[in-house]
Amino acid sequence: MSSNLSRILDSVDPFIGTAATDLPAAQGLAAAWWWPKAQVGNTHPGACYPLGMVSACACSGAYPTGYGLYGISKEGAPEPMYDEYLASGFTHFQQSGTGAIRKYYNYFRVTPMVEPLDSLGNRWRLRDEEAAPGYYAATLENGIRCELTVGAKTAVHRYTFPESSSSRVVVDFSYGGLAIEHGTTVPLRAGIESLGQGSAQGTVVMEGIPLSVYIDTDAPGWRQLVWYDRRRVDGGTRLDFDYIRRTTLRPFGLMFMGPTRAGQVVEIRMGFSMRGTEQAKRNLEQALPGQAGFDAALADTQDAWSDYFSQVEVQGGTPERRTVFATSLYHSLIKPCFAQDESPFWPSKGPFVFDIATMWDMYKTQFPLLTALNPAKGADMLEAIVRIAEEEGNLPIGYRMARGSDRFFRQASALAHTVLADGYQLGLEGPEWDWALVHMQDDLRRGYGEDYTERGVVHPISHTLDLATGYWCTAVLARGLGDLKLADELEAKAKGWVNAFGPDGLLRDSSFYEGGRWNYSFRLLHDMAARIGLAGGDREFTAVLDRFFGYGADPAVQLGVPPFGTEFAMGLDLNRFEGLNNEPDMEAPWAYHYAGRPDRTAEVVHAALSYQFGTGRGGLVGNDDSGALSSWYVWASLGLFPVAGQNLFLVNAPAFAEARLRFGGNDFELVTTGHAETGIGADAHGTAPRYVQSARFDGKPLDQSFITGNQLHGGGRLEIELGPEPSDWATKTRPPSASDRADHARDAGARIQEFLP
């Protein structure tokens, strides 16, 4: 590990995003943006394994991760539930950066105590919190020092006790969810067994999922027993519940207890599985063979994080900007959860992926980053998505660790198609592409898709854009696999996006899931040339974008704490860019590229990097949405942006002087000349060079503002010259669109290749 890499990894601050937004006062363009949604990142600082299925964190019951201070917050500043950071214990399986997704986990609460069992459920103050990738620690006000680490399918707790005649570690199998109305999770069935010699096991069925744990403790001489309704079951070694109702639920679980001397350490090792206690035990033994404990588990997890961080190395940057960048990369790699051979819904082995909780955000930024850093994981995710369709009847819009999830049909349609199209064009191995095409085609008629098939338009109108893009992405596979007739039919259907727009060049009036018609009007469609034509041409399209981003506008007044007065309606009436507080318009800054104005993209992105992200607990402008927002920051800082489903990356001015990337298993270099360091907030100097003057790729002039995904994954060297004023770079050759050629029924990849040097 290079010293530079070590500094990047050490710069991660998992506390960023855990509290209400607290950013430097926005200046210039960023001051005109209006934030409609909750002003909090909704992240947690708990121990996480990169893309692992297990996390562990202090639990207060706050919304939505279980950690922190706040109750439900949908708009404006979040309202506190608590005045200080508290914990009733330490739970597993947290969300990351989400909002109201209705499945909140926080299962198998572990509580170290020196108090009687009656005190279980109390919340103790947290002191001296620490967090790093794979590690979380805090001291409870009762004097117990608590440390947590996790593996992909395991967790290890280490507790350092004060002197006590009766210390204990209590595992609550009945706890789940949040301490908000309708936020608790109640098990349907459960079985617990104390095996003796410090071992125990059990299974609970939560949200339709049989989640099993195998527990091994390092507490010589301690007693172990089961308990029910905060009372010990003396002499009992088992508890079985065939049917639990919310009205009859009483807490139950396991307990290990004994005297401790001051400084005595007790470790609890836990293996998890969705396929029974035997597999949970195997998962623990494989991860931590023999007597390996906390230190070994932490070292393995830190190595796993180091492997990812070694692939993204940047040069330069102020300490604050490097902290935000490093933490953004970290947040980008927490979700989704990969659980090989763990599907509780089908018996065969193979990849299983859950907590694709906010796919309508993740597909734009997080999925391309995941696939770039780990193509094998990307292929596994695609295989798992196809398997979901095979086993459960449809491609998911979102997928959680819960049976009977609603698949988020209201939010969007046909989003998996973009990921599958990108994976196919990148040549990822693993998915059966013929079978994927079958499911993609079938899924286009699901839900709102039936109306689209018959009429070419559907409301909510954003689904018209989703489905048109889905048809385009499906055509990419059909043409690549040789079914030209099907590809022609699909591409004809893909032209239906035009029906979503009105005579003013914006989306028609409709209902929208968050945002409004302005926020959804600048999606990077597969035919941006025709879309700009609808607006009247480059100049007219640029003028509408300028209005949307607030050029020349007065600063916006942000929402405070609910309830709101007239400021909410006034904010909506601005029809303004939501400044990454919300994600429907997160790709909009790059729409300027298609109108020949990459200088405008540079200005908007520079303003966002400077004023919408910061250090400290309040460093995120809105919900991180499973890493989608953080992934946006990573890409934007590298001067790149992925166009979902089109195997395309748009080029912009990077925020760092140099970057060395290991993408697609190959080395890719980003090198700038004329770069000047800029900080965050007041340190974001307005005169810093931020405009691309010229670019070269592998020594050849790059006169257009894009490269392909295959070029990025294949390795190379991108050189970018920066300057303080706009230039004519990339103003003539635009990123490819479906209507660029009369014979546009050609392979999308080949169409892009025509533009390459």
N, C-alpha and C positions, 0 to 999 in steps of 0.2 A: 504494500500500500504506500503510495507516494505521500509525502507530507502534505501536499495540496489536497489530496483526497481526504486525508485524515481531518483536515480543518473543515472541509465541507460536511462530512458526517458529524463532526463535533458541533457544527453550527445548528443542527436541527433543534428546534424548540417545540416539543409536542403540546405546549400550553397555548400556542397561537391558535386563535379561533374558539377558545373555550369560554369566552366572556363577551359581553356586549361590545359592539364595534366601537373602537376608540382609535381613530386615525387622525393624522395631521389635517388641519383644515385645508380643503381642496382649493386650489387656485386655478385660474384660467379656465380652459375647456372643461376640466373635470368638475368644476363648481356648478356647471349647468345641468349635470346629470341628476336624476331623481330616483330615490330608492324606495320601492313600494313594499318590499318584503321585510321579514324580520332582520334586524341589524345585529346578527350574531352568527358566528361560524358553525355552531352546533357540533364542534369536534370534541374529542376527549383526550386526555394525556396518558391513557392507560398503555400497558405493555401490549405491543402488537408484533406479529411475525409477518414479513412481507407476503401479502396475498394469502395468508393463512386463514384457517377457519376459526381460530381461537384468539380472543383478546381478553384482557383482564384489567379491571380498573376499580377504583373506589366508587361506591354507589351511594348517592344521596336520594335517588329516585327522581332527580330533576329531568326535564325534557331536553332533547329526545334520547340522549345516550345513557341516561342514568347518573351521569356525573354533573356536578356543578350547582348552579344557584337558581335556575330559572324554571318557570312554568311554561305552559304552551305559549308560543309567540309566533304569530303569523305575519303581522305587519308592525313596523316601527321598532322602537327599542324594546327589548324583552323585559318582562316584569319579574322581579326576583320572587322565588318561593322562600329563600333562606337569606339571612344576612351574612353568612360566612360559609366557608367550604366545610361540608360535613360528610360523614360516611356511616352507614349502618353495617358495612362490611364490604367485601370485595367480590364483584360478580364477573361473569364471563359472557362473551358474545355481545359486544356493543355495536350499535350503529355508528356511522361516522359521517357527520356533517349533513344528516338528512333533516327533513321536517316531519310532517304528519304522515308517516307511512303505516301506522297502526300496528306494527309488529316490532316490539321493542326489546325482546330478549332479556338480558341481565339474569341469566339462570345460574343455579348452583352458588348461592351467596355463601361465602366463607367469612366468618367473623371470629377474630381472636378476642378473648375476653379474660378479664380477671374478676368480672362481676358475676352474679348468679345468672342462671339461664333465663330467669324472668326478664332480664334486661335486654334480651335479644330483640332487635328491632329498634332500639335506641340509636340515635345518630350522635356520633362523637365528633368533636372538632378535629380537623386535619391540621397538622403542623409540619413544617419543614418538608414540603412536597418536592420531589425530584422526578424528572422524567427524561428519558432518552429512548432512541429506537430500541424496542424490546425490553424496556425496563421502566417500572414505576415504583415509587416509594413514598411513604408518608408516615408520620408518627401520630397515633391517636392520642387524644387527651388523657387516656388512662395509662399512657406511658409505653405502650407497645409499639415498637418500630416494625413497620410492615413493608416488605419488598415483594414485588411480583415480576415474573418473567413468563414468557410463553414460547412454545414451539408451534409448528403448523397445526398439530392436533393435541397439544398438551399445554399444561400450565403448572408452574411451580411457585408456591408461596413460601416465603421465609419470614418468620416472626421472631423478633428478639423481645423477650418478656422481662418485666421487672420482677423483683422477688414477690412471690405470692404462694399461699398455701393451696390455692385451687385455681390454677389457670386452665384455660380450655380453648379449643378451636372447634367452632360449631359450623357444620355444613347444613344449610337450609335447602332442602330439595323442593320445597313448595313455593319459594319466592320466584317472582318473575315480573318483568315489565317496569312500570314507572309509578311514582306516587302522585299521579294525576287522575282526574275522573276518567273512567273507561280506559285507563292505561295499564291496569294490572293484568297479569297473565296467570291463569289458573290451570294447573295440571289436570288432565282427565283421568289418567291412571298413573300409578307409581309402584315401584318395588325397590326396597332397600335391604341390603344384607351386610352386617358386620362380620367380617371373615376372621377376625383375630389377628394377632401379630402385626398390628398397625395397618391392616388392609381392610378395604370395604369396597362395595360396588353398588350400583343402582341404576335404575332407568325411570325417567319421567316422560310422559307424553305431553308435550307442550305445543299448542297450535297444530296438532295433528302429527307432530314429529316425535318419534321415539328417540330421545337423546339420552345416551348412556355415559356413565363415568366410572372409572376405576381409580381408586384412591390408595396411595401408599404414603405412610407417614414416617418421619424420623423423630420419634418421641419416646425413647426407651423408658419402660416402666409406667407409661401412661395407660389409663383405662380407656376403653372405647365402648360405646353403647349407642342405642337408638333412642330417639325422643319423639314425643308427640304432644302438641299443644303446650309447648314449653315445659314439659314434665318428662323426666327420665323414665324409660321403660326398663326398670331394673330386671336383669336377667334375660331381657329380650335381645335377640340378634337380628330380627327381621321385622319389617313393616311392609304390608301389601295393601294397596288400595285399588279395587277393581273399577270403581266409578266415583269420581269426585265432582261435586257441584260447587258453584261459587258460594252458595248460601251455607254449605256445610263444611267448607274448607277450614281446616285448622293447620297451623304450621307443623312441619315434621322434618326429621332429618337425622343426621349422625353427629356424634360428639366425641372428641378425644380430650381427656382431662387428666391433670396431675399437678403436683407442686412444681414451682420453678424457682431457681435462684436468680439473682439479678444478672442479666446478660445472657441467660440461657436461650438457645436458638432451637426452634422447632420448624421443620420443613414439611410441607404438604405437597406431594406430587400427584398430578391428576392427568389421566388420559381420557379423551373423549371420543365418542363414535356415535353415528346415527344408525349403526348396525349391531348394536348389542354390547354387553359388558365384556365378552371375550375379545371382541375386536378393540374395544377401548383399552383393555389390558395390553394387547399386542402393540397398539399405537404407543403406549407409554414405554413399554420395554424396548421397542425399536428405537425410540427417540433418546431414551436414557437407560442404557443397559447397565446391569449390575447395580452398584450403589451410587451412580452418577446423580447429582442433585442440582441445586440452584445454580452454582457457578458454571457447571457444564452446560446446563440449559441456556444460561445467559450468553455464554461464549458462542454456542451454536447459532443463536438468534442474531447476535451481533455480526457474526461472519456472514449470515444470509443477507443482512442489510448492507454490509460492506460490498458484497458481490454486486448488488444493484448500484450502489453509489459509485463504484469503480467505473461504471459505464458512462457516467455523466460528470465530466470534469470541466470546470470553468476557470478562466484566468481573470483576475481583477475583481472589481466590485467592492463597494464599501462594506464594512462588516454587517450593517443592517440589511443591505440588499442580499448579501450572501446567506444571511440567516433566513430571510423570507424565501429565497430560492431553494435552499436545502430543505426547509420545512415543507415547501410545496411539493418537492419531489417525494418526500416521506409520505405526506398525505395522499399522494397519487397512487401509492403502492399498498394501501391498507385494504381496499376493496377492489374487485369482488373477492369472495372467499373461495379458494380452491380446496376441494376435499376429495382427493382421489379415492375411488372405490368406496365412497360413503353415501351414495344415493339411498335414501330410505324408501324410495318409490319404485325402483326397479332393482332386480337382484344381481345383475351382471356387473363385472368390474369395468372400470373406465373413469374418465373425468366426470366430476360433478362440481358445478359452480353455483353458488348462491350469493345473495346480497348484491345482485345486479339491481340495486334498489331504486336507482334514479337513471335508468337507461336513457331517458330523453335528454339528459345532460351528458352522461358518460360517453355516449356514442360519438360525440363531437370531438372530445379531447382526451378522455382517460383511456378509452380502448385503444386508440392509435399509439399512445405512449406505452401502454402495457405491451402491445404487440411488438413495438420497436425494441424495447428493452429485453423482452423474453419471447421470441417468436414461438417457442414450444408451448409456453403458457397460452399465448394467443390462439394457437391451433387447438389446444385443449378446450379453451373457452368456446370456440366455434363448434367443436365436436359435441360439447355438452349442450349447447343451444339447440343443435339439430336433434340431439337425443331427447331433449325436452319435448320438442314437437312430435317426435316419433312415439314417445311414451304417453304424453299428456294431451296431444291433439292440436297444439298450436305453438308457433314461435312466441317467446315471451316478449312483452314490453318492459317488464320488470320481473325479478324472480328472487324471492326471499326464502329464508329457512322456515317455511310454513306451508302446510297443505291448504289447498283451496284458496290460494291468493287470487286477487281479482285481476292479476296481470296488468293492472294500471291502464285499462282500455280507454279511459277518458282522456288520459294525458296525450296519447299519441298512437300512431299506427305504423306497422311495418318497419320498425327501427332496426331489428336484427338483420334486415336485408342489407343495410349499409355496411355492417361489420362483415357479413359473409362476402359481399362483393369485394371489399378491400382485401380480405384474407385470400380470396381466390386470385386476385390480380397480383398479390405478392408471392403467390406460389406456395402458400403454407401447406404443409403436409399433415394429414391426420383426418380431416373431415372427408366423408365420401361425397364428392361434389355433385355427382349425379343425383344422389339422394337429397342433398341440400336443395338442389334446384326444384325437386318435386315439392318439398315443403314450402319453399319460398313462393312458388306459384300458387299452391293451395291457400296459403295464409293471406294472400292478397284479397281474398273474398271474405275474410273474417271480419266481423263487426261492421264498422262503417264501410269496409271494402265492398260489400254487396251493393250499396247505393252508388259507390264510385263506379263500379263495373257497369251499372245500368245507365247512369246519368252523366258520368264524367266529372261530377262535383259532389261534395258532401260537406255538411256542417256538423261540428265545428270546422271552419274553413281551413284551419291549419292541418287537419287530417287530409285534405285534398293534396297539400304539398307533400305530406308524408307518403301517401299512397302513390303519387306520381313518381317520387324518388324511389319507392319500393319497386315499382315496375321497371324503372331504369336500371336499378341494381340487379334485378332478376334477369333482365335482358343481357347484362354483361356476362353472367354465367351461361345463359342459353347460347349466346354467340360463341363464347369460348369453348363450350362443349360440343359445338357443331350443329345445334338445332337452330338453323337460320330462320326457318319459318316462324318458330315460336319467338325468336328474338325480334323479328319484325313486328309481330303482333304486340309484344310487350312494349316495344319502343313507341308504337302508336298510342298505346294507353298512357305512356309516360308523358305525352304531350298535354295531358289533362291539367297540368299545373296552371296553364294559362286561364282556366275557368275560375281560378280562385281570386283573380285580380279584377278590380273595377276600372272604370275609365280614368281614374286619377292616378293609375299606376301603383296603387297600394292594394292590399287585400280588401276584399269586400267585407262589409259589416257582418259580424257573426258573433257567436259566443266563443270564448277562448279560455283555455286552461292557463290561468295566470297571464299577465301581460295584456296587450291589446293588439289591434291590427297593425299598428306601427311596429311593435316589437317583433312580430312574426313576418313582416314584409320584406326583410332583407336576408332571408336564408340564402345560402350559397347553393342554388339549384344547379341541375345538370345542364341547363341552357340559360346561362346568365346573359348571353348576348341578346337573346330574344326577350328576356325579362327586362333588360335595360331599354330595349326598343319599346316595350309597353309604356315605359315612363317618358318616352319622347326622345331618348338618346343619352349620350354620355353627360352632356351639360345639365340636362334636366334631372337625370338620375342623381348626379352629384349634388345638385341643389337640394333635392329632397333629403339625401343623406346628411348634408350639412345642417338642415333644419332639425333632423332627428338627433344629431349629436350636439346640438346647441351652439353652433358657431354664431357668435355675436349675441347670444342670449344672456339674460341676467342670471345670476346665481339662483339655484333652486333652494327652496326651504324644505329641509328634510323633516320627516315625521319624528315626533317625540314619543312619549309613552302613551299607549291607549288610555282612555278613548280619545279619538281625534275629533277635531272640529272640521272646518272647511278645508283645511290643508290637504286632506286626502283627495278630495274631489279636484282641488286645484292642481295637485300633482299629477293626477291621471290626465287632466286636460292638457298638460304640457306635451303629451305624446313624445316623450323623450327617452333616449337611451337610459337604461336602468343601471348603468355603471357597474355591471357584474354583481350587483346585489341580487339579481335574478338572472336566470340563464337563457330564456328564449332568444335573446338577441346577442348572445356571447360571440357569435361568428360575424356579426354585422360590420365590425371595423374593417374586415378584409373584403367587403363588397366593393369598396373603392378600387381595389385592384382591377376589377373587371371593367371599370369605367376609365382606366388609364390614369388613376390618381393614387398611386402608392404612397405619395407624400402625405395624403390625408390619413391613410392607414397608420403611417408612422406617427403622426401627431396624436391620434386617438389612443394608440397603444402606449405610447410614451406617457400620456396623461394617466392612463389606467395603472401602469406599473408604478408610477410615482405617487399616486394619491389614493389608490383603492386597496392597497396591501401594506401591511406594516408589521412591526414586531410587537411583542407582548400579547397578553391574552385577548385583547381586542383587535388583533391584527387582520381580521377578515371582514370584508364589507357585507357578506351575506353567507347563507348556508353553503358549506363546502360541497354538499351533494355527492358524497362518496368519492371525493377526489376530483370531480369534474372541474370545479373552480380552480383548485391548485394545479391541475394539469394545464389549464389555460395559461396560468402564470409561467409554468415551465416552458411551454412552447413559445409564448410571446417573448420571454427572456432570451430564447435561443434564436429569435428572428424567424420563426417558422410557424405555420398553422396548417393542420390537416383538414382537408375537405372530405368529409365523410362519404364513403362509397365511391369516390372518384379516383382513388390512388394518386392523390395530388397533394403537394405541400406548397403553400404560398410563402414567398420569401419577403422578409421585412428587415429593418435595422435591428440587430441584436442588442441586448442590454449589457453584454459582457464583451470584453475585447477579443477573447478567444474561447472556444469550447472544443473539447475532444470527446466524441460520443462513440459508444459501442452500440450501434443500432443494427438490428437484423443479423447480429453476429459478426459485423464488419466495422472497421474504423471509419468514422466520418469526422472531418475537421471543419470547423467554422473559424475563419480568421478575418479580422477587420483591420483596416487602416483608417486613421483619422478618428478613432474612438476616443471619447472623453468620459471619465467616470461621472455618473450622476447618482445621487442618493434618493432618499425617500422624503416626501413632503417639502419642507423648506430647502432641502439640499438638492432638489431636482431642478437644476439650473436651466432656465428657459432657452439659453443660447447654445446648449450642448449640441454637437453634431448628431442628428438623428435621421438624416435623409440618405438613402442609398444613392450614390453617384454612379457607380458601376459595379459589376459583379463578374466573377469568373468561376467556372466549374471545371475542375481538373485541368486548369490551364487555358480553357477556351472561354471566350466571352459569353456571358449569360445575359442576353438582352431582354429576356422575359422574366416575370416575377414569380416563377414557380419551378419546382423540380418534381419528379415523380416519386412515389413511394418506393419504387424499385431502385431508383438512384440513391435515395436516403438509406435504404436498407443494404444496398450493395457496397456502400463505402465510397469515399471520395474526399475532395477538398473544395469547399466553397469559400471563395475570397470576396469580401464585400468592402468597398471603399465608401466611407461615410463623409458627409459634409454638413455645414450648418444651414444650407439653403436647398430647396427642392431642385431636382434635376429632371432631365427628360428620360431617365432610365425607366424602362418597362412601360412607357406611355403609348407605344405603338403596337407592340405584340401583347395580346391579352391572354389570360389563362383560357384553356379550351372550353368550348361550349358545344352542345349537341348540334346546333345549327351552323357551325362553322363551315361545314362542307355540305354540298348538295346531297352527296351520297353518305349521309350521316348514319346509315345503318351498318357502319363498320365497327370493328372491335374498338371499344373505348380506349384500351391501352395503346393500340396502334395509332389512334387519333392523337393522343398526347405525344407519341413519339415523333410526329411530324414537326413538332415545335422544338425538339431538342437539338442542341448543337452537335 
